[in-house]
Amino acid sequence: MKVVRQQARESEDWPSHRIDLGTFCRGNQLIWQDLRFNLVMGGWTGFLGKSGIGKTTLLRCLSGLEAGQPFFLKDLKVALLAQNDNLLPWATILENVTIGASFRGDTIDRNQAINLLQQVGLQGYADRYPMQLSMGMRQRVALARTLYEKADFILLDEPFSALDTKIKYELYALTQNLLAEKTVLIVTHDPLEALTLCQQIYLFQETPTTLVPFELTATTTPSTPAQIGNSPDLNRLMEAILCG
């Protein structure tokens, strides 16, 4: 399966939603001031920046997990896929996929969960436990758990960073396929990952923390990581990161 980054399109084809996070402080520390960006609706928006600059905090604010902050996406159901799969070791794979529904007291749709496991390539694993799975398989379970929530807006917090290159590229294709037409926001350290997956990219810059849009040039499709590696976009993005 190939990873497909759709061509750059006119703004009317990729509707956007303006997000204004305002100013955020943790104690006496200013994290950001007047932070705002446009979110691609039905596509992927990527955020690149070094560790500790506020990428995960941004996701926590958007998902309503940051104490004292308003929930900025009140009209959307939000799901978060983190770097750590966060699977419960004592629960079966099926139970992990449906854990959100269990906590809420909702009726478990076993058929839906099994179908999702089939879609992520884990047919026959419903009754196994996380310790019996490889890291790549565990992240596939986390993806199925995210999809089970039927969220409108998916937040990805470096979900591929702990995986080896081959598994990572396989999951790029799988994730894009299964999240087609969803609104996705991903934070990453990897410029090639951002270029492979996203229709829009922002760079975190410091003093104070701001978001700078990175202009993408149109590419032919399908656009594989190898092809993007030879793209002028990658050289420009690397230069922007190193000089930012």
KEMI-340732 format. One line per field, with one value per residue (C-alpha): residue number from 1; x, y, z. Coordinates in pm, 1 decimal. Layout:
BEGIN
pos <- NUM,...
xx <- X,...
yy <- Y,...
zz <- Z,...
REM end
This chain:
BEGIN
pos <- 1,2,3,4,5,6,7,8,9,10,11,12,13,14,15,16,17,18,19,20,21,22,23,24,25,26,27,28,29,30,31,32,33,34,35,36,37,38,39,40,41,42,43,44,45,46,47,48,49,50,51,52,53,54,55,56,57,58,59,60,61,62,63,64,65,66,67,68,69,70,71,72,73,74,75,76,77,78,79,80,81,82,83,84,85,86,87,88,89,90,91,92,93,94,95,96,97,98,99,100,101,102,103,104,105,106,107,108,109,110,111,112,113,114,115,116,117,118,119,120,121,122,123,124,125,126,127,128,129,130,131,132,133,134,135,136,137,138,139,140,141,142,143,144,145,146,147,148,149,150,151,152,153,154,155,156,157,158,159,160,161,162,163,164,165,166,167,168,169,170,171,172,173,174,175,176,177,178,179,180,181,182,183,184,185,186,187,188,189,190,191,192,193,194,195,196,197,198,199,200,201,202,203,204,205,206,207,208,209,210,211,212,213,214,215,216,217,218,219,220,221,222,223,224,225,226,227,228,229,230,231,232,233,234,235,236,237,238,239,240,241,242,243,244
xx <- 0.0,137.5,125.2,-64.6,-27.7,-295.3,-197.0,-212.6,-559.7,-740.3,-869.4,-1231.3,-1143.9,-973.3,-1200.1,-1019.8,-1122.5,-952.2,-822.0,-724.8,-557.4,-485.5,-221.7,-127.7,82.7,179.1,241.3,465.8,598.4,463.8,414.2,274.0,107.4,-166.8,-122.2,-349.8,-360.1,-587.0,-689.9,-744.6,-1089.9,-1101.7,-721.9,-395.3,-229.0,122.7,322.6,700.6,916.2,1179.9,1108.2,966.0,838.9,470.3,354.0,198.9,56.2,-116.6,-278.1,-383.1,-548.4,-729.7,-852.3,-969.9,-713.4,-522.8,-652.4,-790.0,-813.4,-1137.0,-1223.6,-1163.2,-1343.3,-1677.6,-1870.1,-1635.0,-1576.7,-1201.2,-975.9,-605.0,-345.8,-26.9,335.4,281.7,7.6,-125.6,-270.5,-389.0,-173.2,-443.2,-708.5,-747.6,-690.4,-1065.7,-1115.3,-843.2,-1008.9,-1342.0,-1201.7,-1354.0,-1701.5,-1647.3,-1547.5,-1852.2,-2085.8,-2183.8,-2289.4,-1987.3,-2011.7,-1798.4,-1855.0,-1734.0,-1422.4,-1339.1,-1391.6,-1150.7,-891.5,-925.5,-877.1,-551.7,-423.9,-490.9,-754.3,-761.6,-592.0,-904.7,-850.3,-474.6,-297.6,-64.6,244.8,198.3,224.6,516.7,542.6,409.4,112.4,41.7,29.9,-215.6,-436.0,-412.3,-518.3,-817.4,-908.0,-897.5,-1114.7,-1367.0,-1447.5,-1577.3,-1427.2,-1453.6,-1109.7,-802.7,-498.7,-172.0,111.4,421.2,250.7,519.5,836.0,920.1,881.7,1143.5,1148.0,969.7,685.6,657.9,602.2,350.6,155.4,169.0,-23.4,-262.5,-335.9,-398.3,-627.4,-832.6,-848.5,-950.9,-1179.4,-1114.3,-965.9,-622.3,-360.6,-20.1,281.9,619.7,994.5,1028.8,1010.8,984.6,688.0,516.5,572.8,451.4,125.6,17.7,-156.5,-49.8,251.7,332.4,669.1,698.4,940.1,1048.4,1073.3,781.2,641.0,473.0,346.7,489.8,316.5,538.7,438.6,405.7,450.6,218.6,342.4,242.5,43.5,103.8,381.8,600.4,853.5,1131.9,993.8,944.9,1304.3,1414.5,1172.6,1287.9,1022.9,1233.8,1545.0,1349.4,1178.3,1507.6,1657.4,1355.8,1385.3,1760.9,1740.0,1423.6
yy <- 0.0,340.1,652.9,919.2,1285.3,1454.4,1743.2,2096.9,2228.7,2555.2,2673.6,2603.1,2233.8,2216.8,2409.8,2534.8,2612.6,2894.6,2790.9,3068.1,2933.4,3277.6,3300.3,3006.3,3008.5,2726.6,2890.1,3187.8,3036.2,3174.3,2879.9,3079.9,3409.3,3474.5,3131.7,3068.5,2852.6,2722.2,2357.3,2168.4,2012.0,1661.9,1655.2,1646.8,1940.8,1882.5,2057.5,2037.8,2156.9,2054.5,1881.2,2097.9,2372.8,2300.9,2052.7,1804.9,2091.0,2214.2,1873.6,1865.0,2205.2,2101.2,1776.3,1942.8,1763.7,2072.3,2191.5,2542.3,2569.7,2588.2,2307.0,2461.1,2195.0,2174.3,2075.4,1791.3,1448.1,1420.7,1113.6,1109.2,859.4,900.8,791.2,532.9,285.7,293.0,-57.4,-214.3,-524.0,-720.0,-657.6,-851.5,-679.6,-657.4,-507.3,-251.4,-147.6,-90.3,53.4,397.7,256.5,40.0,338.9,533.5,241.0,217.5,-104.8,-280.0,-341.8,-654.1,-694.6,-341.5,-395.7,-722.8,-558.8,-278.9,-532.9,-697.6,-361.1,-298.7,-646.9,-815.7,-1069.9,-1345.7,-1140.3,-1027.2,-1259.3,-1213.6,-976.2,-680.0,-863.8,-1113.7,-842.1,-657.8,-278.4,-233.0,-459.5,-277.8,54.9,-100.4,-188.8,172.6,284.5,48.2,186.3,538.5,442.3,268.9,607.3,736.4,1077.0,1375.5,1506.1,1288.7,1411.5,1221.6,1278.9,1131.8,790.9,648.0,773.7,450.5,225.1,103.9,249.3,-33.6,-62.3,315.7,346.1,60.8,239.3,569.5,405.4,219.3,524.8,752.2,494.1,438.8,808.2,921.1,1228.0,1269.1,1591.5,1499.2,1698.9,1539.0,1663.5,1521.4,1576.3,1418.5,1650.0,1356.7,1224.2,1562.0,1595.9,1240.9,1279.9,1642.7,1893.8,2176.4,2217.4,2462.5,2514.7,2591.7,2876.2,3018.2,3346.6,3360.3,3039.6,3106.9,2899.4,2971.8,2817.3,2627.2,2660.1,2325.5,2300.3,2076.9,1719.9,1437.7,1154.2,895.6,1056.2,804.1,892.1,808.6,1052.4,1322.9,1266.7,1405.2,1696.7,2058.3,2083.5,1860.8,2073.6,2392.5,2239.7,2117.5,2463.1,2626.1,2390.3,2437.7,2815.5,2854.5
zz <- 0.0,-95.7,114.7,-74.8,6.5,-197.0,-417.2,-290.1,-370.8,-376.3,-40.9,-134.0,-175.7,163.4,402.5,711.1,1065.9,1254.7,1597.1,1840.6,2153.9,2295.7,2568.9,2788.9,3106.3,3340.5,3673.3,3602.4,3279.7,2952.0,2715.4,2424.0,2347.9,2091.7,1930.8,1631.9,1321.1,1046.1,1072.3,745.3,768.0,623.9,586.1,780.0,956.1,1088.4,1362.8,1380.5,1667.7,1915.4,2245.6,2521.3,2295.8,2361.3,2096.9,2339.7,2546.7,2232.2,2187.1,2551.3,2515.9,2198.9,2355.5,2677.8,2895.9,3010.0,3349.0,3354.1,2977.1,2776.0,2535.8,2193.8,1987.7,2163.5,1851.3,1753.3,1904.8,1964.5,1991.5,2081.2,1955.5,2156.6,2113.9,2388.2,2293.8,2655.1,2625.7,2949.7,3004.3,3189.8,2923.1,2599.3,2265.4,2208.8,2555.7,2485.5,2159.6,2336.7,2660.5,2605.8,2568.0,2876.9,3089.3,2969.5,3035.9,2667.3,2498.4,2347.0,1972.7,1948.8,1574.8,1507.0,1720.1,1544.2,1205.6,1301.5,1413.1,1072.9,902.0,1088.7,1004.4,1340.0,1250.5,1509.8,1783.9,1972.9,2269.5,2303.0,2540.8,2471.9,2598.4,2313.8,2046.0,1888.4,1917.2,1565.3,1637.8,1963.7,1779.4,1534.8,1832.5,1949.7,1602.7,1612.7,1957.0,1815.2,1517.6,1745.4,1899.7,1562.1,1635.9,1401.5,1496.0,1550.1,1743.9,1683.4,1930.2,1762.3,1726.8,1495.5,1663.4,1850.0,1545.8,1302.0,951.8,767.6,1019.3,1034.0,658.7,664.0,936.8,744.5,460.9,690.6,904.1,605.1,452.0,767.2,858.6,510.5,524.9,897.9,1031.6,1166.6,1356.3,1405.5,1600.9,1506.3,1506.7,1162.4,857.8,616.4,814.2,801.5,427.0,365.7,555.5,567.9,344.3,576.8,806.6,1085.9,1253.1,1624.0,1692.9,2028.3,2218.3,2249.8,2102.2,1768.7,1477.2,1133.0,827.8,586.0,222.4,44.6,-330.1,-532.3,-572.7,-799.2,-644.5,-514.0,-314.7,-133.1,138.0,-108.7,-364.2,-104.3,9.2,-327.3,-313.8,-276.0,-2.3,224.4,180.0,247.2,550.1,695.7,646.8,813.3,1112.6,1153.9,1117.3,1325.5
REM end
